Amino acid sequence: MKTKKVIIYLEANPNPSSLKFVANYMLLPPGESYDFPTPDSTEHAPLAKALFAFKYIKRVFYMSNFITLTKADEFMWEDIQDELRSFIIKYLEEGKPLLLAHENEVNDTLVAQEETAVEGKIKEILDKYIKPVVEQDGGAISFHSFKNNTLKVLLQGACSGCPSSTITLKVGIENLLKKMVPEVEVVEAEGI
């Protein structure tokens, strides 16, 4: 059996508690992401479960060709990053799965509701202008809801708990959306 040669390089991001472990191939199909905020959320994610076994890991996030790990504040990346990189490389080279299939998988598309024109425009702006920047920093942003001129977005990965995410949300994302979609008056983060 031939093993895949896995190369992982590291990328810092605005959240000093998170580090992006980037693989030399796609780990997930485009647009898919999985956030594991606690060990209890990893029932169908063996790699995330294994990463939580390291006492310093506090959150795991998968997307595209990267895994973003969030550490406990009392640890320094310089002391733990090489051990984590080696562990991820070994895991992937052994061909072990990131995710296990399960019957009751929750999928946002199962709750299909009529989308308004404003919601469509908001989603288009998120996809075209905002998501690529957030993904580059090891996180993800998605539309949650729009009601009473308030847009709620879901922030995941490195964005969760990032000291600069509030500033980015208010100064960058909210200002852009207010200019491009006048119906948006406020943008709030959900689930962080």
N, C-alpha and C positions, 0 to 999 in steps of 0.2 A: 504494500500500500504506500503510495507516494504522498508525502505530506506537503501541504502548501507552505511556501516561504512567506512568513508574515513579518512585515516591517511596521513598527509603531514609532511615530515621532510625537513630540509633545508641543502643545501650543498653549501659551498663557492666554488669559482673557481678563476682562475688567473685574471679575470676581476673584479676589486673592485666595479664597477658599476652594476654588474650583480649578481643575486642570483638564485640558482636552487631550485625549489619547487618540491620535489619528492613525488609521490603518491604511495600508497601500491598496485596499480594495473596498468595494461597497459592502457594508455589513447588513444593511437593510435596503428595501426598495425605496425609490425617491418618495418623499413626502411622509414616510412613516417615522414615528418617534415613540419612544417608551420612556416614561419617567418612573423611577422607583425611589420614592421619598423615605421609605422605611424598609427594614428587613421583611416585615410582614407583607409587603407588596410584591415580593419576588417569587411567589408560588410557581409561576410558569416561566421564570427567568433564571436558569441555573448559573449563568455567569454573574449576574447581579447578586444573586444569593451568595456565591463564593466570594465576591468582592466585599460584601458586608461582613464577612468573617474577619477581615482586617479591622482591628479595633479603631482605626482612625478614619474609616470611611463612613460618611453620614448620608450620602445620596449618590445614586447612579442614574445616568441618563444615556440612552442609545439614540443615535440618529445617523443617517447616511453612512459615512465611513468613519465615524468617531464615537467614542465613549467619553462622556464628561463625568469626572468623579469630583465629589465635594468632600473635603476632609474636615475633621474636627479642628477647631482653632488652635489647640495647644500643640499641634504637630506642624512641622515645616516640610514643604514639598521636597526640598533638597534631601531630606532624610528618608523619604518614603517613595519617591517617584520611580526610582530604578527597580525596586522590588515589585511595584505594581506593573510597570511596563513588562518586566520579565514574566510575571504571572499571566498577564493578558496574552502575550505572544505565545507562551506555552499552551494556554487554553485553546486559542484559535488554531494553532498548528496541529493540535490533536484532533481537530474537526468537531469539537464539542459544540452543541447548539447555544445560541444566544437566548432563544425562546423555545418553549414547548407549546405545541398546539393544544388548545383546550376548547371544550364544547361551548362554554358559557362566555366566550370572549365578548367583552363590551366594545362596541364599535360606534363611534359618533354617527356614522351614516345610518344606523338603525333608527335613530330618532330624527327622521326626515320631516322638517316642517317647511311650510311655504316661506320662501325667502323674499323679503321686500327689496325694492330697488336700492334703497339706502344700504341695507345689509350687503347686497351684492357688490356695491361700490366700495364699501368698507373692506370686504374680503379681498377684492381685487387689489386695493392699495396695500393691504397687509402682505399679500402674496408677492406683489411686484417690487415694493420698495423696502418693506420692513423685515420680512422673514429672512431674506438673504444676509442682511447685516447681523441679525440676532444669531443666526445659525453659525456665522463665521466666528462668533464669540463663544460657541459651545452651548448655545441654548436654543429654545424654540418659543415661538409666540403663535397663538391661534385665537380666532374669534370665539368668544364665549356667548355673549348676548348683547343686544342693543335695545334699550328701553328707556323712555323718558329722556331722550337726548344723552344718555350715558352709555358709553361703550365699555363693556367688560371684556378683557382679554386674559387668556391663560398663559402664564410665563412658566417655563420649565427649564431643566438643565442648569447651566451656569447662571441663568437669570434668577433662579430661586435663591433668595437670601443675599443677592449681590448688593453691596452698598450703593452702587451707582444705578441700579435698576429703577429706583424711584425717580431719579433725575432724568434718566433716559426716557422713562415713560411719560413724564410730565412735559419736559422741555422738548424732546425730540418727537416722540410718537404722537402725543396729544396735539402739539402745534401743527404737525404735518396733516393729521386727520381733520383738524378744525378748518384748515385752509382749503383742503380738497373736498371735504364733505361738510358743508355748513350746518347740517343737522346734528353733528357731533359737538357737544359742548364740554363733556368730561370724559376722560379715559381712566379706567381703574383696572388694577391687576386683581385677578381672581386666583385663589388657590396657592398663594405663596406664603 
